Amino acid sequence: MCEQDKIFKVKAKTGRLDKVISENLEDVSRSRANTLVKDGQVLVNGEHKKPKYEVKVDDQIKVKIPEPTKLNVDPENIPLDIVYEDDDVLVVNKPQGMVVHPSPGHPDKTLVNALLYHTPLSNINGTFRPGIVHRIDKDTSGLLMVAKNNHAHESLSKQLKDKSNIREYLALVHGNIKENQGTINAPIGRSEKDRKKQAIVSNGRNAVTHFKVIERFHREYTLVTCVLETGRTHQIRVHMKYIGHPLVGDPLYGPRKTIKGHGQFLHAMKLGFKHPVTNELLVFEAPVPEIFEKKLKI
């Protein structure tokens, strides 16, 4: 893929510059748009602006999409639990404790290192996140869809943006939820008190989680399924704490007195999407991990 310019004029949609770019360019996520603006790759009416610039009707926006950088992440021979694979996509069942992609604190032994040893990946996300369309936390287990080429990556990313895919999680939370089901609609953004955490904030990004009670254990715990309508960082963990039922074992958002384990009891058990080439709906389910299953016998 070569460097290319994408130009569009704002007709009616206004808001933050990075948000408007992601809404007008299918293959550019908001986080990537934010980075492009900060890197000086975006001009508004011929001028550089900040990501928070409020776009106006008739603004002309020019976005320079750089040629993807070559990967410098080392492939590592780490076993993978591959649920599905073809020439375009791969679905993997990530174990609890594995980081999805390299970062300053986790330079190796990540899912990306393992994937690169197994197969070529898309390079839209650049150096450290090849093939990664969406992420789950280190201590969350379960299903992830991975793009093996850029066409697949763009298709899967668009499905996430359009909220047309299926993402269902199993979670064990503190307390007994009285309602059998419900919807949590509360905006999420970075916490002003603790920058490591996300929180419910008035100027946060729209976040919607649907939950359904599966089983209640005594008066202390509830097993629920959570379906994501949006995909914010730590969304289920923040939303369940917000309604007074934080995840069991959660080191960031849970209480001190909790069931011991290796982090939050959260499992991405169901994943569905339309194949980027055949348009066939593919749906996959991953069994509950053994460590999770043992704790359910409380």
C-alpha positions as a LaTeX table, in Angstrom:
\begin{tabular}{lrrr}
\hline
Residue & $x$ (\AA) & $y$ (\AA) & $z$ (\AA) \\
\hline
Met1 & 0.00 & 0.00 & 0.00 \\
Cys2 & 1.47 & 3.36 & $-1.01$ \\
Glu3 & 1.09 & 6.72 & 0.69 \\
Gln4 & $-2.19$ & 8.32 & $-0.35$ \\
Asp5 & $-4.23$ & 11.47 & 0.21 \\
Lys6 & $-7.91$ & 11.37 & 1.06 \\
Ile7 & $-9.89$ & 14.59 & 0.75 \\
Phe8 & $-13.48$ & 15.29 & 1.75 \\
Lys9 & $-15.68$ & 18.28 & 2.53 \\
Val10 & $-17.81$ & 18.30 & 5.66 \\
Lys11 & $-21.46$ & 18.56 & 4.61 \\
Ala12 & $-23.41$ & 18.33 & 7.85 \\
Lys13 & $-21.53$ & 16.26 & 10.42 \\
Thr14 & $-19.60$ & 18.36 & 12.93 \\
Gly15 & $-17.67$ & 17.60 & 16.09 \\
Arg16 & $-14.07$ & 16.84 & 17.02 \\
Leu17 & $-11.67$ & 16.55 & 14.09 \\
Asp18 & $-10.50$ & 13.01 & 14.92 \\
Lys19 & $-14.10$ & 11.83 & 15.33 \\
Val20 & $-15.23$ & 13.37 & 12.02 \\
Ile21 & $-12.30$ & 11.78 & 10.17 \\
Ser22 & $-13.10$ & 8.31 & 11.52 \\
Glu23 & $-16.78$ & 8.72 & 10.59 \\
Asn24 & $-15.96$ & 9.75 & 7.00 \\
Leu25 & $-13.09$ & 7.36 & 6.24 \\
Glu26 & $-14.07$ & 3.70 & 6.65 \\
Asp27 & $-10.55$ & 2.38 & 7.13 \\
Val28 & $-9.47$ & 4.93 & 9.75 \\
Ser29 & $-10.37$ & 4.36 & 13.41 \\
Arg30 & $-10.75$ & 7.31 & 15.76 \\
Ser31 & $-7.52$ & 6.45 & 17.59 \\
Arg32 & $-5.66$ & 6.27 & 14.28 \\
Ala33 & $-7.23$ & 9.56 & 13.18 \\
Asn34 & $-6.07$ & 11.13 & 16.43 \\
Thr35 & $-2.51$ & 9.95 & 15.76 \\
Leu36 & $-2.57$ & 11.19 & 12.15 \\
Val37 & $-3.69$ & 14.65 & 13.31 \\
Lys38 & $-0.96$ & 14.82 & 15.96 \\
Asp39 & 1.63 & 13.65 & 13.42 \\
Gly40 & 0.76 & 16.53 & 11.10 \\
Gln41 & $-0.82$ & 14.31 & 8.44 \\
Val42 & $-4.14$ & 16.23 & 8.44 \\
Leu43 & $-4.96$ & 19.65 & 7.01 \\
Val44 & $-8.21$ & 21.55 & 7.56 \\
Asn45 & $-8.65$ & 24.20 & 4.88 \\
Gly46 & $-4.89$ & 23.97 & 4.36 \\
Glu47 & $-3.99$ & 24.38 & 8.04 \\
His48 & $-2.88$ & 22.01 & 10.78 \\
Lys49 & $-5.32$ & 21.64 & 13.67 \\
Lys50 & $-5.46$ & 19.74 & 16.97 \\
Pro51 & $-7.55$ & 16.54 & 17.35 \\
Lys52 & $-10.10$ & 18.42 & 19.47 \\
Tyr53 & $-10.68$ & 21.10 & 16.81 \\
Glu54 & $-14.44$ & 21.51 & 16.29 \\
Val55 & $-15.10$ & 20.85 & 12.62 \\
Lys56 & $-17.48$ & 23.18 & 10.79 \\
Val57 & $-19.75$ & 22.64 & 7.81 \\
Asp58 & $-17.89$ & 23.19 & 4.51 \\
Asp59 & $-14.47$ & 22.57 & 6.08 \\
Gln60 & $-12.24$ & 20.74 & 3.61 \\
Ile61 & $-10.21$ & 18.00 & 5.26 \\
Lys62 & $-7.15$ & 16.44 & 3.68 \\
Val63 & $-5.78$ & 13.30 & 5.30 \\
Lys64 & $-2.42$ & 11.85 & 4.26 \\
Ile65 & $-2.38$ & 8.10 & 4.88 \\
Pro66 & 1.29 & 7.12 & 5.25 \\
Glu67 & 2.64 & 3.91 & 3.79 \\
Pro68 & 2.47 & 1.27 & 6.56 \\
Thr69 & 5.73 & 0.84 & 8.41 \\
Lys70 & 7.57 & $-2.43$ & 8.20 \\
Leu71 & 7.05 & $-4.72$ & 11.13 \\
Asn72 & 9.80 & $-4.97$ & 13.70 \\
Val73 & 8.07 & $-7.35$ & 16.08 \\
Asp74 & 9.81 & $-10.70$ & 16.35 \\
Pro75 & 7.77 & $-13.83$ & 15.58 \\
Glu76 & 7.77 & $-16.27$ & 18.51 \\
Asn77 & 6.89 & $-19.95$ & 18.52 \\
Ile78 & 4.10 & $-19.76$ & 21.11 \\
Pro79 & 1.20 & $-22.25$ & 20.96 \\
Leu80 & $-2.12$ & $-20.83$ & 19.74 \\
Asp81 & $-5.68$ & $-22.06$ & 20.21 \\
Ile82 & $-6.96$ & $-21.36$ & 16.70 \\
Val83 & $-10.73$ & $-21.75$ & 16.39 \\
Tyr84 & $-10.99$ & $-20.87$ & 12.69 \\
Glu85 & $-8.65$ & $-19.88$ & 9.86 \\
Asp86 & $-8.72$ & $-19.25$ & 6.11 \\
Asp87 & $-6.77$ & $-17.03$ & 3.69 \\
Asp88 & $-8.32$ & $-13.82$ & 5.04 \\
Val89 & $-9.22$ & $-14.15$ & 8.70 \\
Leu90 & $-8.30$ & $-16.06$ & 11.80 \\
Val91 & $-10.20$ & $-16.50$ & 15.06 \\
Val92 & $-8.11$ & $-17.28$ & 18.11 \\
Asn93 & $-9.07$ & $-18.18$ & 21.68 \\
Lys94 & $-6.70$ & $-16.05$ & 23.78 \\
Pro95 & $-5.73$ & $-17.43$ & 27.19 \\
Gln96 & $-5.99$ & $-15.38$ & 30.35 \\
Gly97 & $-2.70$ & $-13.65$ & 31.12 \\
Met98 & $-1.56$ & $-13.08$ & 27.52 \\
Val99 & $-1.15$ & $-9.50$ & 26.27 \\
Val100 & $-2.61$ & $-8.93$ & 22.80 \\
His101 & 0.16 & $-6.81$ & 21.26 \\
Pro102 & 3.61 & $-5.44$ & 22.23 \\
Ser103 & 3.84 & $-2.26$ & 24.29 \\
Pro104 & 6.60 & $-0.58$ & 26.33 \\
Gly105 & 5.79 & $-2.80$ & 29.31 \\
His106 & 5.27 & $-5.97$ & 27.25 \\
Pro107 & 7.82 & $-6.11$ & 24.40 \\
Asp108 & 7.42 & $-9.80$ & 23.63 \\
Lys109 & 5.51 & $-13.05$ & 24.32 \\
Thr110 & 2.30 & $-11.38$ & 23.14 \\
Leu111 & $-0.46$ & $-12.73$ & 20.92 \\
Val112 & 0.95 & $-10.74$ & 17.99 \\
Asn113 & 4.39 & $-12.35$ & 18.43 \\
Ala114 & 2.71 & $-15.77$ & 18.30 \\
Leu115 & 0.52 & $-14.87$ & 15.32 \\
Leu116 & 3.45 & $-13.58$ & 13.25 \\
Tyr117 & 5.21 & $-16.92$ & 13.68 \\
His118 & 2.09 & $-18.64$ & 12.35 \\
Thr119 & 0.94 & $-16.42$ & 9.47 \\
Pro120 & 1.33 & $-13.07$ & 7.64 \\
Leu121 & $-0.94$ & $-10.34$ & 9.01 \\
Ser122 & $-2.45$ & $-7.07$ & 7.83 \\
Asn123 & $-0.25$ & $-4.02$ & 8.37 \\
Ile124 & $-2.85$ & $-1.24$ & 8.57 \\
Asn125 & $-2.20$ & $-0.85$ & 12.30 \\
Gly126 & 1.52 & $-0.49$ & 11.71 \\
Thr127 & 4.44 & $-1.78$ & 13.70 \\
Phe128 & 3.05 & $-3.16$ & 16.94 \\
Arg129 & $-0.54$ & $-4.17$ & 16.17 \\
Pro130 & $-0.50$ & $-6.07$ & 12.85 \\
Gly131 & $-3.71$ & $-7.97$ & 12.22 \\
Ile132 & $-5.36$ & $-6.74$ & 15.41 \\
Val133 & $-8.85$ & $-5.41$ & 14.72 \\
His134 & $-10.06$ & $-5.35$ & 18.34 \\
Arg135 & $-8.50$ & $-6.16$ & 21.70 \\
Ile136 & $-9.33$ & $-7.72$ & 25.03 \\
Asp137 & $-7.47$ & $-7.11$ & 28.27 \\
Lys138 & $-4.51$ & $-9.21$ & 29.35 \\
Asp139 & $-6.50$ & $-11.02$ & 32.04 \\
Thr140 & $-9.62$ & $-11.45$ & 29.91 \\
Ser141 & $-9.75$ & $-14.72$ & 28.00 \\
Gly142 & $-11.63$ & $-15.59$ & 24.86 \\
Leu143 & $-12.21$ & $-14.97$ & 21.17 \\
Leu144 & $-10.52$ & $-12.41$ & 18.94 \\
Met145 & $-10.86$ & $-11.94$ & 15.18 \\
Val146 & $-7.59$ & $-11.32$ & 13.36 \\
Ala147 & $-7.07$ & $-9.92$ & 9.84 \\
Lys148 & $-4.51$ & $-11.62$ & 7.62 \\
Asn149 & $-4.60$ & $-8.93$ & 4.92 \\
Asn150 & $-5.58$ & $-5.27$ & 4.63 \\
His151 & $-8.85$ & $-5.90$ & 2.77 \\
Ala152 & $-10.02$ & $-8.15$ & 5.60 \\
His153 & $-8.86$ & $-5.63$ & 8.18 \\
Glu154 & $-10.86$ & $-2.80$ & 6.62 \\
Ser155 & $-13.97$ & $-4.98$ & 6.38 \\
Leu156 & $-13.80$ & $-6.19$ & 9.97 \\
Ser157 & $-13.05$ & $-2.68$ & 11.26 \\
Lys158 & $-16.09$ & $-1.33$ & 9.45 \\
Gln159 & $-18.28$ & $-3.99$ & 11.05 \\
Leu160 & $-17.05$ & $-2.90$ & 14.46 \\
Lys161 & $-17.79$ & 0.71 & 13.61 \\
Asp162 & $-21.24$ & $-0.18$ & 12.26 \\
Lys163 & $-21.97$ & $-2.37$ & 15.35 \\
Ser164 & $-22.96$ & $-5.22$ & 13.06 \\
Asn165 & $-20.81$ & $-7.93$ & 14.60 \\
Ile166 & $-21.49$ & $-10.15$ & 17.64 \\
Arg167 & $-19.46$ & $-9.89$ & 20.86 \\
Glu168 & $-20.79$ & $-11.69$ & 23.91 \\
Tyr169 & $-18.92$ & $-12.10$ & 27.20 \\
Leu170 & $-19.41$ & $-14.19$ & 30.32 \\
Ala171 & $-18.72$ & $-12.36$ & 33.58 \\
Leu172 & $-18.85$ & $-13.18$ & 37.28 \\
Val173 & $-19.75$ & $-10.12$ & 39.35 \\
His174 & $-20.10$ & $-9.25$ & 43.02 \\
Gly175 & $-23.56$ & $-9.13$ & 44.59 \\
Asn176 & $-26.96$ & $-10.29$ & 43.37 \\
Ile177 & $-28.36$ & $-8.34$ & 40.43 \\
Lys178 & $-32.10$ & $-7.95$ & 41.03 \\
Glu179 & $-33.08$ & $-7.47$ & 37.38 \\
Asn180 & $-32.96$ & $-10.47$ & 35.06 \\
Gln181 & $-31.63$ & $-8.29$ & 32.26 \\
Gly182 & $-30.86$ & $-4.69$ & 31.49 \\
Thr183 & $-28.91$ & $-2.13$ & 29.49 \\
Ile184 & $-26.17$ & 0.16 & 30.76 \\
Asn185 & $-25.86$ & 3.33 & 28.70 \\
Ala186 & $-23.18$ & 5.54 & 30.22 \\
Pro187 & $-20.29$ & 7.42 & 28.53 \\
Ile188 & $-16.76$ & 6.22 & 29.29 \\
Gly189 & $-13.55$ & 8.24 & 29.33 \\
Arg190 & $-10.25$ & 8.37 & 31.17 \\
Ser191 & $-10.59$ & 8.93 & 34.90 \\
Glu192 & $-9.47$ & 12.34 & 36.14 \\
Lys193 & $-8.52$ & 10.86 & 39.53 \\
Asp194 & $-6.49$ & 7.90 & 38.27 \\
Arg195 & $-5.08$ & 8.01 & 34.73 \\
Lys196 & $-4.69$ & 4.20 & 34.70 \\
Lys197 & $-8.45$ & 3.81 & 34.96 \\
Gln198 & $-11.47$ & 4.51 & 32.81 \\
Ala199 & $-14.59$ & 5.99 & 34.37 \\
Ile200 & $-18.10$ & 7.21 & 33.68 \\
Val201 & $-17.58$ & 10.83 & 32.64 \\
Ser202 & $-20.01$ & 13.33 & 31.13 \\
Asn203 & $-17.72$ & 14.12 & 28.19 \\
Gly204 & $-16.77$ & 10.47 & 27.58 \\
Arg205 & $-17.47$ & 8.39 & 24.50 \\
Asn206 & $-20.84$ & 6.71 & 24.07 \\
Ala207 & $-20.82$ & 3.23 & 25.62 \\
Val208 & $-23.65$ & 0.66 & 25.72 \\
Thr209 & $-23.61$ & $-2.77$ & 27.38 \\
His210 & $-26.54$ & $-5.20$ & 27.51 \\
Phe211 & $-26.49$ & $-7.77$ & 30.32 \\
Lys212 & $-28.53$ & $-10.85$ & 31.19 \\
Val213 & $-28.44$ & $-12.87$ & 34.43 \\
Ile214 & $-27.52$ & $-16.54$ & 33.97 \\
Glu215 & $-27.28$ & $-17.66$ & 37.60 \\
Arg216 & $-27.20$ & $-16.21$ & 41.11 \\
Phe217 & $-24.85$ & $-17.73$ & 43.71 \\
His218 & $-26.06$ & $-17.29$ & 47.29 \\
Arg219 & $-26.19$ & $-13.55$ & 47.93 \\
Glu220 & $-22.63$ & $-12.85$ & 46.96 \\
Tyr221 & $-22.19$ & $-13.36$ & 43.22 \\
Thr222 & $-24.05$ & $-13.29$ & 39.90 \\
Leu223 & $-23.07$ & $-14.89$ & 36.60 \\
Val224 & $-24.08$ & $-12.74$ & 33.63 \\
Thr225 & $-23.63$ & $-12.50$ & 29.90 \\
Cys226 & $-22.72$ & $-9.08$ & 28.50 \\
Val227 & $-23.25$ & $-8.08$ & 24.89 \\
Leu228 & $-21.25$ & $-5.10$ & 23.67 \\
Glu229 & $-22.90$ & $-2.53$ & 21.45 \\
Thr230 & $-19.77$ & $-0.38$ & 21.60 \\
Gly231 & $-16.16$ & $-1.29$ & 22.36 \\
Arg232 & $-14.61$ & 1.12 & 24.84 \\
Thr233 & $-11.52$ & 0.36 & 26.91 \\
His234 & $-12.50$ & $-1.69$ & 30.00 \\
Gln235 & $-16.17$ & $-1.17$ & 29.05 \\
Ile236 & $-17.73$ & $-4.16$ & 30.85 \\
Arg237 & $-15.51$ & $-3.69$ & 33.89 \\
Val238 & $-16.41$ & 0.00 & 34.20 \\
His239 & $-20.12$ & $-0.45$ & 33.46 \\
Met240 & $-20.62$ & $-3.29$ & 35.95 \\
Lys241 & $-18.87$ & $-1.29$ & 38.67 \\
Tyr242 & $-21.08$ & 1.68 & 37.78 \\
Ile243 & $-24.25$ & $-0.30$ & 38.60 \\
Gly244 & $-22.72$ & $-1.57$ & 41.84 \\
His245 & $-21.64$ & $-5.03$ & 40.66 \\
Pro246 & $-17.90$ & $-4.98$ & 39.88 \\
Leu247 & $-16.26$ & $-8.02$ & 38.33 \\
Val248 & $-14.88$ & $-10.66$ & 40.65 \\
Gly249 & $-11.08$ & $-10.59$ & 40.79 \\
Asp250 & $-10.80$ & $-7.23$ & 39.03 \\
Pro251 & $-7.59$ & $-5.57$ & 40.30 \\
Leu252 & $-8.53$ & $-2.10$ & 39.01 \\
Tyr253 & $-12.27$ & $-1.78$ & 39.55 \\
Gly254 & $-13.17$ & $-4.51$ & 42.05 \\
Pro255 & $-13.21$ & $-4.49$ & 45.86 \\
Arg256 & $-10.25$ & $-5.66$ & 47.92 \\
Lys257 & $-12.24$ & $-8.56$ & 49.31 \\
Thr258 & $-12.78$ & $-10.80$ & 46.31 \\
Ile259 & $-12.17$ & $-14.32$ & 45.00 \\
Lys260 & $-8.48$ & $-14.89$ & 44.39 \\
Gly261 & $-7.44$ & $-15.59$ & 40.83 \\
His262 & $-5.40$ & $-14.11$ & 38.00 \\
Gly263 & $-7.44$ & $-11.02$ & 37.34 \\
Gln264 & $-11.06$ & $-10.31$ & 36.43 \\
Phe265 & $-13.40$ & $-13.21$ & 35.71 \\
Leu266 & $-14.34$ & $-12.16$ & 32.19 \\
His267 & $-14.43$ & $-14.41$ & 29.11 \\
Ala268 & $-15.15$ & $-13.43$ & 25.50 \\
Met269 & $-17.22$ & $-16.53$ & 24.77 \\
Lys270 & $-19.05$ & $-15.64$ & 21.54 \\
Leu271 & $-17.90$ & $-13.83$ & 18.42 \\
Gly272 & $-19.65$ & $-13.31$ & 15.10 \\
Phe273 & $-18.91$ & $-11.35$ & 11.93 \\
Lys274 & $-19.49$ & $-11.41$ & 8.18 \\
His275 & $-16.62$ & $-12.87$ & 6.20 \\
Pro276 & $-14.83$ & $-10.03$ & 4.34 \\
Val277 & $-14.85$ & $-11.95$ & 1.03 \\
Thr278 & $-17.86$ & $-14.31$ & 1.03 \\
Asn279 & $-20.09$ & $-12.10$ & 3.24 \\
Glu280 & $-21.13$ & $-15.28$ & 5.08 \\
Leu281 & $-22.05$ & $-14.79$ & 8.75 \\
Leu282 & $-19.57$ & $-16.70$ & 10.90 \\
Val283 & $-20.32$ & $-17.30$ & 14.59 \\
Phe284 & $-17.93$ & $-18.94$ & 17.05 \\
Glu285 & $-18.07$ & $-19.91$ & 20.73 \\
Ala286 & $-15.24$ & $-20.69$ & 23.13 \\
Pro287 & $-15.67$ & $-22.91$ & 26.19 \\
Val288 & $-15.22$ & $-21.37$ & 29.62 \\
Pro289 & $-11.58$ & $-21.68$ & 30.78 \\
Glu290 & $-10.87$ & $-24.27$ & 33.49 \\
Ile291 & $-9.79$ & $-21.67$ & 36.06 \\
Phe292 & $-13.05$ & $-19.80$ & 35.49 \\
Glu293 & $-15.13$ & $-22.99$ & 35.66 \\
Lys294 & $-13.60$ & $-24.05$ & 38.97 \\
Lys295 & $-14.51$ & $-20.74$ & 40.58 \\
Leu296 & $-18.13$ & $-21.07$ & 39.45 \\
Lys297 & $-18.50$ & $-23.96$ & 41.90 \\
Ile298 & $-18.82$ & $-21.58$ & 44.80 \\
\hline
\end{tabular}
